[in-house]
Amino acid sequence: MLKRFALLAIGLLLVVPSHGNEVRLKELGRFLGWRDNMLVGYGIVTGLAGSGDSPRNRATRQALSNALSQFDFAIPADQVQSRNVAVVMISASLPPTANVGDKLDVTVTSIGDARSLAGGSLMMTALKAPDKRVYALAQGPVSVGGYRYEANGNLVQKNHPTVGMVPSGGTVEIPIQADIVADNGYLTFVLKDADVTTAERIAARLNAAFGRDTAYSKDATAVAIRAPASRAQMNQWLARIEGLTVMPDRNARVVVNERTGTVVAGSDVRIDAISLSHGDIRVTVETEYTASQPNFIGYAGPEVRSLIIGNSKLTVDEKTKAAVATFPNTTVSDLVHGLSKMNVGTRDTIAILQALKAAGALHAELIIQ
């Protein structure tokens, strides 16, 4: 039986999944302390076919001079005139379980006036975290999903050739020590969507699975869980927790997208008893142009000429049969079915839902996109 969600799109199509689906804790949140860490670096891309930074870019000249000085090439920055080099920023995401030698995908973005990074290669660059420590090194050929070609004032460009990727171009040098157990011996499960009822259900499910006083809800966003006595059992313990299923509580919401004419609502959203009247007025303006031709035009003077006359006809068409219906205490799903039988269009249904919310008859959060 269709129950859970009502999808009202063009043509008033209703789609409702089943009610009461349980969800794994793995999809409802995460353990506090497990998060990705942002890394950033500064380097240069070489090997560009004349599409790099211009010689007037001082940062590029200085960066290339510094790089050559590492190999005992003492070239002043003002003597660097290459357009095959571009100065770039490098960013990567370090997962909480990274070990030494793990590979990372690296994003490379131009910060100079380079036209394209296609065909370039990133020189070895240190990637640092906010604590200024180097956690990874990045190097490798840059893959750009676009191009830019210019000749004789003609320009052809696809996507953004000044942004590229170095797949598996980063190598982890320092592992992350993510300690998720607090000093009191508890770890914290953080919900993605704060909800008091869901937090209580999670705590009750954990107590039923692992014993009394295993967990308790701290607030609407977090559940405290007692850690196992042996840290060697931690991974097995966390896997069992993530595999538990709970039916999350959902807030009553109606989402309206006025641009596409789409309404998504929970079928169990209640509506008070209402009386609905729906009518339509159509105004049509028709203009007919005619030419007024003077008689004896061949004998008229130079100021005598034809005259264009526009005749407008205004028609007001009001439907004599307005759609009138009465709904008892019901749901959005029943309302949508009723409006569909009355041949009410999608845009009008959206306006009706907005009016219901303003009148206080719709007991749900109305979100207009």
N, C-alpha and C positions, 0 to 999 in steps of 0.2 A: 504494500500500500504506500502510495506516495505521501511523504510526510515532511521532510526536513526543510528544504529550501525551495522557494518559489522564484523562478526566473522568468521575468516578463520582458521580452524583447520585441523586435518588430514582428507584428502579427500576434502578439499576446501569447507566446509560447510558455507553458508552465512546466518546469522541471523540478522535481523534489526528491532528493536523496532520502535514504532511510533514516529513521530517528534513532538516537541512542547509540551511535557508533563510538566504541572505546578507542582511545588513542594511546600509543606508547608514550611513556615519560620522556623518551628521547626526542620526540617531536614537540613536547610542551615546554621545554626549557633546557638549561645547561647547569653544570656544576660551577659554582663560584671559584674563580681562579684559573679556569680553562678558557682562554681567549687567544685570538690571533694578536701578534705583535707587529706593529708597523716598522719597516726599515726604509731608510732613504740614503741615497748617496749622490755624489757629484762626479762626473767623468766626461770623457770625450769619445766620440764615435769617429773612426777613421775609415778611409777607403771610399769616400763618397766621390762620385764622378762630377766634380764641379758644382755640386748642389749643397755644399756645406755653408758655414758662416762666412760672411764677407770679411775682407781684411780689416775693415774699420771696427770690427767687434773686438774690443780690448780683452774681454774675458777669455775668448777663444785663443787669442795669441798668447796670453799669459799661461793658460792651461797647457797648451802645447809646448811652450818653453819649459815649464816645470816638468812635464813628462819626459822631455828629451834630456833634461839635466840629470835624471836618474840613471842615464846610461852614459854619463860623462860627455854630453853634448852641450856645450855652453853657447846657446844661441839666444841673444837678447830678444825680448818679446816684440820689439818694434821691427825686427827683421823677419818675422814670420808672416808670410803672404799667401798661405795655402787656402784654397777653397774646398779642399777635400776633407776637412775636419769640421765637426760640429760639437759644441758644448751641450751636454744633456744632463738631466736629472734622472736618477734611477730609483725606482720604488719597488718594494716587494713585501709580501706578507709572510711572517714567520709563525707557523702553527705551534700550539702549546706542547706538542709531543715531538718536536724536531730533535734529531740527533746529529752528531757530527758526520758530515758527508752527505746528508740529505740534499736533494735538489729542489730549487725554488724557481718558479716562473718570475721573470723580471720584466717590468714595464719601463720603457725608455721614452722620454719626452724631450724635445728640443726646447731650449730656453734662449737661443740666439735667433738669428735671422736666416737660418738654413731653409732651403726650399724643400728638401726631401732627405730622409734617412735611408732610402732604399739602397741596398747593396753595401751598407756600412757594417762595421764590426765594432762592438764595444770593447774598449780596453779594460783591463782588470781594475775594478773599482771596489772600494770597501763600502759596505752597507752598515749603517749605524742605527741604533735605537735612540730613544730620547735620553738615555743615560750616557750617551756619547761612546759607548762600547761598540766595537766591531763584532757583529754576529755572523756576517756572511760576506763572501766575495762574489762579484758578478763579472762575467766575461763571456763573449761569444757573438756570433753574427746576429744582426738585427733583422727580424721578419716584419715587414711593413705591409699591411693589407690595403695598399693604395698606390697611386703614382701621380706624378706631376711632370708634364712635358711642356716646354715653352720654346717657341721659335717664331721670329719675325712678328712679334706682337700677339701671336696666337697662343692660347693657354688651354690645356686639357688636364683636368685634375679629377681624381677619384678618391673619395674618402679623405683621410687626413694623413698624408705621407710623412708628417713630422712627429708621428707617434708610432712606436713599434714595440714588439715583444722579443724577448730572448727566452725561448722555451727551455726550461731546465738550465738556465744560464747562471743561476746562483747556487753556491755551495755553502752549507752551514758550517761555521767554524766553531761556534760555541753553543752547546745545547741549552735548552730552556728547562729550568727546574721549576715546574709548576706544582706547588704544594697546595692541595685543595682542602687539607684537614687543618682546622683551626686549633688554637692552643687548648680549647676545652674538649677536644676529641670529637668534635662534630664537623661534618661537611655541610655545605649549604647548596640546595637545589633552587635555582632562580627561574621563575616562570617568565616566558616570553610576554604573555599578556596577564597583567595583574588581575587577580580575581580571588576574593576571599573563599568562595565556595569551592573553587577548583583546588586551592591550596589545602583546604580541610580534607577534600576527597583524596588527595595525594598522600597526606599524612596518614589517613585511615587505611589506605591501601598498603602502605609500607608497614604499618603496625600489624596488619592482618597477615602479611607475607613473612615478616621477619621477627615478629614477637612484639609484645606490648612495650611501650615507651621507646620504640626504635626511632620514631620521628614525631615532630610536632611542627605546626605552622607558626612561623614567627610573625608574619603579616601577610598581606595580599600578594606579595611578590616573592616570598622565600619560604622554604621548608627546611628545617634543620634535621639532619640525619646522623645518627650515631655511627661513627666509623668502626670497622672491625678491629679487634685487639691486635691482630697481626697485620702489619703493612704488606706482607707477602700475599695476603688474600685480597688486597685492595682492588686489583683489576677485575677479579672474579666477582667481587661484591658490587662494583659499579656496573658491570655487565648485567647482573641480575636486576639491579634497580632500573636500568634503562629499558629492560624488557617488560616491566610491569605495565599494565594497561589501566587507564582511568577514563571515565566519561567526563570531559571538561564541561563546565557550565558556560553558557554563552549569553551575552547580552542581546536583548531584542533590538535589532537594527533593520532599517530599511535604507538601502543605498540606491540613489537616483542619479543617473547620468543623463543630463539634459541634452548633451551633444549627440549621443547615439540613440537616445530614446529607450534606455534600458533601466529596468527596475529589478533589484535583487533583494528579496526579503525572506525572513524565516516564516515558514508556513504556520508556526504556532504563535506568531505575533497577534495579540488580541486587539480587537476593534470594538468600541462601544456600539450600541444600537444607533443606527443613523437612518435618515431619509435622504435619498440622493435624487436630485433633479439635474438632468443634463440636456441642454439644447444647443442650437447652432444658428448663427446668422451669417449669411453669405452676401457680400456686396460686390457687384460687378459693374464696371465702368467700360462702356464701349464707345469708341470715337470713330465717326465716319467723315472722311474728308471729301469735299466736292469743290469743283472749280467754277467760279462765276465768270463767264465769258461775255464781254461787252459787245453790243451789236455794231455793225459797220466798222469793225476793227481796222479795216483797210483804209478808212477815211478819218480815223481818229488821230489825235495829236500824239506826240512822243510820251506824254504823261499818262496816257490811257493804256492799261495793261490788265491781264487776268488777275483774279483774286481767289486765293485758296481759303475756303470756309470749312471749319471743323465743327461738326455737330456731335455732342456727347450725350449718351443715354445712360442714365444711372438706374440700376435695378437692385432692389433689396429683396433677397429670398430668405425668408425665415421659415424654418421647418415647423410645421403645425404640430407635429408629434414630438414632444420632448421626452427624452428617456427618463422615466421616474421609477425608482425602486426603493424598497425598504429592506434593510439588512438588520437582523437581530444581533445579539452579541456573537461575534464571529471572528474569523481570522483573516489575515491578508490573503491567504490562498483562496478562501471562499469568495472574498471580495473580487479577486482577479477573475475567477470563473464567472461570477455574476456580470461583471463589466464586459467580459468577452461575449457573453450571450446577448448583451444589449448592443453589440457592435460599437462599443466605445473604443476610439483609437488609442494608440500608445501614449501620445503626447497628452491627450485628455486624461488618461489614467494617472499620469505623473502629476498633473494639476490637481486631480481629486485627492491624491495622497497628501500633497502639500496642504490642501484645505483641511483635511482631516487632522493633520498635526496641529495646525493653527487653532482648530476648534477644540483640541484636547481629547479627541476621540481615538487617536492612534497612540497606543501605548508602546512606543518604541522610539529609539533614536533615529531621526531622519538625517541621513548624510547626503548632501547634494554635491555632486562632482562637476 
